Amino acid sequence: MEQDCLIRGLHTGLNLRAVWAETTNLVNAGITTHDTDPAAAAAFASALSAAAASAAMLDENNRFSIRYEYPGSLRGMIVEASDDGSVRGVPFAPHVLDNGPCGIGDLYGDNDGMVYVTRSTPDGKILNSGQTRAPLADPANDLAFFFCVSNQLETEIRTWTEWQPDPQRPVARMSVLMLQAMPGCDLELFGQLRNAMHGAAANEIRKKFDLAEPEQGMKKLLTELAYAANIEEFDPEKCVFTIGIKPVWQCRCSEESMRRAMTVLGKNDLEKLFTERPNPEIKCNFCCRSYKFKRSDFFEDK
């Protein structure tokens, strides 16, 4: 079984940030939780992996909430990632193939979608937010586009997915690489690396990534990627790497949080609800866990 991990790197000579993550267990948990069909699973896995990589940008006690909206049958999804490595999400249309096979245009629509990103604290304080078009028909690429446009931070995100015929574990291996041009980075060189990320050489580099020694694997990956991009001045000794917190599928819901959500209905609507349904059940959209409540959870009997 592949072990999920995250490695953060900075090349001090090129002013380049790199994040590599293995997200196999994470995406399998998300896909099976929502019972997504293959088309929805591919998009959802891309979104979850991109969110996991982007969480390396977060300060302590920060989280990203990323909402995708597409005009096609996929409709979109919400993904959240926190600095502690926890990731969760919900696809809006987990069974897009119910009406038969469909192509990329059918899934994402003929027009651009939208991506909305909010950075906040656990208590709900919004630190910043933004939105851009989602023109690339892939959640990972659309998130990179957001960072380029909204944050003015040149970013490229590439995901790799290997599938297998196992309904309990449909993804054999999932990897993601994020490169970002920090202040002072030569954007021409960054463009060469960006192109190399999507070339055939990158596929071979990814296959050889050493999961047993991720820091050395990261250094070798960037070195070979720079070689594929024809960057002769790349010095691997100027790469500084740290092991980040492992990304993991984890929901933040609880009985108390669901109880608070129900109080939004107000006293009169709650009274009506318990009259019609003595033991109402509420389900978390992110993890599909159900919570049952009694009238005494909200009212003191006279």
Secondary structure, 3 states (H helix, E strand, C coil): CCCCEEEEEEECCCCEEEEEEECHHHHHHHHHHCCCCHHHHHHHHHHHHHHHHHHHHCCCCCEEEEEEECCCCCCEEEEEEECCCEEEEEECCCCHHHHCCCCHHHHHCCCCEEEEEEEECCCCCEEEEEEEEECCCCHHHHHHHHHHHCCCCCEEEEEEEEECCCCCCCEEEEEEEEEEECCCCCHHHHHHHHHHHCCHHHHHHHHCCCCCCHHHHHHHHHHHHHHHCCCCCCCHHHEEEEECCCCEECCCCCHHHHHHHHHCCCHHHHHHHHHHCCCCEEECCCCCCEEECCHHHCCCCC
